[in-house]
Amino acid sequence: MSKLRFNITMTLDGYNGGPKQSLDQPLGERAERLHDWAIKVKTFHEMHGEPGGERGPNDDVLRQTFDNIGATIMGRNMFGGGPGPWREPPWQGWWGENPPYHTPVFILTHHPRDPLVMQGDTTFHFVTDGIESALAQARQAAAGKDVALIGGARAAQQYLAAGLVDEIELHLVPMLLGAGERLFDNAGLDLKLEPIRVIDTPEVTHLKYRIVK
């Protein structure tokens, strides 16, 4: 069976988003530097259809993070558009007409909506019947490849607490937020983690673990 691989960037004090997240500040206050390490690298540029970008260890890690991914899961807050029923005109995500995922993406939400077909092989599917259903649909769409779980924190907490995650990859950025969206609250305390890899760079430390079941 394909793996469910969770990856996310977080601060030293355990936050993956700052306080007061909004459409204007999707990462929240003071959190704009969280993904600086990724924005610079060649793989990130390629995923967004752009030339250039730096090579090196951070680029190698980001490329490996998305190797063999056939489908993606994210929470409603990460997809965005505000809480509650979908508004008009329909929100299409933060990423423009050609999102960087290039796979079917399954959005956890309480509010139904027709699939949203974008450029570059990305289709957003809106799942209203729970995390297990989203994972089953993602695995079917992945056709034997792995499934990426990319956040946000509340979606990750549900999958971790349910024991459905196979691997965790944390990109640990040397900054403190002190408030905001804390990654591992309510994620369960009985996870047994087996280290796979540690890669340290000046911008970020990449930690990868297998969850022992």
MILUM-80431 format. One line per 10 residues: number of its first residue (from 1); their letters; for each residue y negated, x, z of C-alpha. Coordinates in steps of 0.1 Angstrom, whole numbers, plus 2048, in hexadecimal, padded with zeros to 3 digits. Each point is the difference from the previous one (the first is absolute). Layout:
BEGIN
NUM) a) Y,X,Z ~ ...
This chain:
BEGIN
1) msklrfnitm) 800,800,800 ~ 7DD,80C,7F9 ~ 7EB,80E,81C ~ 7E1,7F0,80F ~ 7E8,81D,803 ~ 7E0,7FC,815 ~ 7E3,817,7FA ~ 7DD,7FF,80E ~ 7E2,816,809 ~ 7F5,7FF,825
11) tldgynggpk) 7E9,812,818 ~ 80A,817,81D ~ 7FB,7E3,818 ~ 816,7E8,7ED ~ 7E9,7EB,7EA ~ 804,7F9,7DB ~ 7E0,7EB,7FE ~ 7DF,7FF,813 ~ 7F0,7E2,811 ~ 7EE,7E4,7EE
21) qsldqplger) 814,800,7E0 ~ 7F0,7EB,7E5 ~ 7FC,7FC,7DA ~ 7E4,819,802 ~ 813,818,816 ~ 825,7FB,7F9 ~ 80A,81D,816 ~ 7E8,7F7,81C ~ 7E4,814,810 ~ 802,826,800
31) aerlhdwaik) 821,800,7ED ~ 7F5,809,7DD ~ 80D,824,804 ~ 824,7F5,807 ~ 80B,804,7DC ~ 7EA,81D,7F5 ~ 81F,817,7FE ~ 811,7E8,7E7 ~ 7E1,7F8,7EB ~ 7FC,824,7F5
41) vktfhemhge) 823,806,7F2 ~ 80E,7FE,7DD ~ 81A,7E6,808 ~ 7E6,7E8,80E ~ 7EB,805,7E0 ~ 81E,7F9,7EA ~ 809,7E0,813 ~ 7DD,7F4,7FA ~ 800,80A,7DB ~ 7E7,81C,805
51) pggergpndd) 800,824,7F5 ~ 7FE,81F,817 ~ 808,803,825 ~ 80C,81D,815 ~ 823,80E,801 ~ 811,80E,81F ~ 814,7F4,81E ~ 7ED,7E0,805 ~ 805,7F7,7DB ~ 825,809,803
61) vlrqtfdnig) 804,7E9,81E ~ 7EE,7E2,7F0 ~ 815,803,7E1 ~ 820,801,814 ~ 7F5,7E3,815 ~ 800,7EA,7E1 ~ 81F,80F,7EF ~ 81C,7E7,7FA ~ 7EB,7E2,80B ~ 808,7E0,7ED
71) atimgrnmfg) 7ED,7E6,815 ~ 7E5,7FF,81B ~ 7F9,7EB,81F ~ 7DE,7FC,810 ~ 7EF,7E8,819 ~ 7E6,7E6,7F7 ~ 7E4,814,811 ~ 808,81F,7EB ~ 7FF,7EB,7E0 ~ 7DF,7F1,80D
81) ggpgpwrepp) 7EC,7E2,7F6 ~ 7F8,7F4,824 ~ 815,7EB,818 ~ 80C,7DC,7FA ~ 806,7EE,7DF ~ 7F9,813,7E0 ~ 7DC,7FB,7F5 ~ 7F1,7FA,7DD ~ 7FE,815,7EB ~ 822,80D,80A
91) wqgwwgenpp) 7FF,822,810 ~ 812,81B,7EB ~ 802,81D,818 ~ 7EB,81F,806 ~ 80D,813,7E2 ~ 7F1,7F1,7E0 ~ 813,7F5,7E2 ~ 81A,81D,801 ~ 80C,804,824 ~ 811,821,809
101) yhtpvfilth) 822,7F1,80A ~ 810,7FB,7DE ~ 81C,7EC,810 ~ 804,7DC,80C ~ 7ED,7FC,820 ~ 809,7E6,81B ~ 7E4,7F4,816 ~ 808,7F1,822 ~ 7EA,7E1,805 ~ 800,7DD,80F
111) hprdplvmqg) 7EE,7F2,7E1 ~ 813,7FA,7DF ~ 7F3,80C,7DF ~ 80D,806,7DD ~ 80A,823,7F7 ~ 7E3,815,7F3 ~ 808,816,7E2 ~ 7EB,81F,7FC ~ 800,81D,7E8 ~ 817,81E,803
121) dttfhfvtdg) 820,7ED,80B ~ 7F1,7F4,821 ~ 806,7DC,809 ~ 7F6,7F2,822 ~ 819,7E7,80F ~ 7F5,7EB,81E ~ 81C,7FB,819 ~ 7FC,7E4,81A ~ 823,7FF,80F ~ 801,820,815
131) iesalaqarq) 807,825,7FF ~ 825,7FD,7F9 ~ 7FA,7EB,7E1 ~ 7E5,819,7F4 ~ 818,81D,804 ~ 81D,7ED,7EF ~ 7E9,7F8,7E2 ~ 7F2,823,7FF ~ 823,80F,800 ~ 80B,7EA,7E4
141) aaagkdvali) 7E1,809,7EC ~ 805,825,807 ~ 822,7FF,7EF ~ 810,81C,814 ~ 7E1,814,807 ~ 7EF,802,822 ~ 7E6,7E8,80E ~ 7DE,80D,80D ~ 7F1,7F0,81F ~ 7DC,80C,800
151) ggaraaqqyl) 7EE,7EB,81B ~ 7EC,7F5,810 ~ 809,805,825 ~ 80B,7DC,807 ~ 817,7FE,7E3 ~ 810,822,809 ~ 804,7F5,825 ~ 814,7E2,7F5 ~ 818,814,7EB ~ 803,81B,81A
161) aaglvdeiel) 807,7E7,81C ~ 81A,7EF,7EA ~ 812,821,7FA ~ 7FC,7FD,7DA ~ 7EF,822,7F9 ~ 815,81D,7F5 ~ 7E6,81C,7FE ~ 7DD,806,80E ~ 7E7,817,7F1 ~ 7DF,806,813
171) hlvpmllgag) 7E3,812,7F2 ~ 7EE,80B,820 ~ 7DB,807,7FB ~ 7ED,815,81A ~ 7E6,7E6,80A ~ 7FC,7E7,81C ~ 7F5,7DC,7FD ~ 804,7F3,824 ~ 802,7DB,7F4 ~ 80D,7EC,7E3
181) erlfdnagld) 822,7F8,7F2 ~ 81A,813,815 ~ 81F,807,7EC ~ 81D,7FF,819 ~ 7F6,7E4,818 ~ 81B,7E6,801 ~ 817,814,7E9 ~ 81D,803,819 ~ 807,81D,818 ~ 825,806,7F8
191) lklepirvid) 7FC,812,7DF ~ 815,81F,7FD ~ 7EF,818,7E8 ~ 810,81E,7EF ~ 7E7,819,7F2 ~ 804,807,7DB ~ 7E1,815,7F7 ~ 7DF,80D,80D ~ 7E5,80D,7E8 ~ 7DF,80C,80F
201) tpevthlkyr) 7E0,805,7EC ~ 7DC,804,80B ~ 7F8,7DB,7F7 ~ 81F,7EE,80C ~ 823,805,810 ~ 81C,7EE,7EE ~ 81C,7F4,817 ~ 820,7F0,7F3 ~ 81B,7F0,815 ~ 821,7EE,7FA
211) ivk) 806,7E2,817 ~ 823,803,80F ~ 812,7DF,801
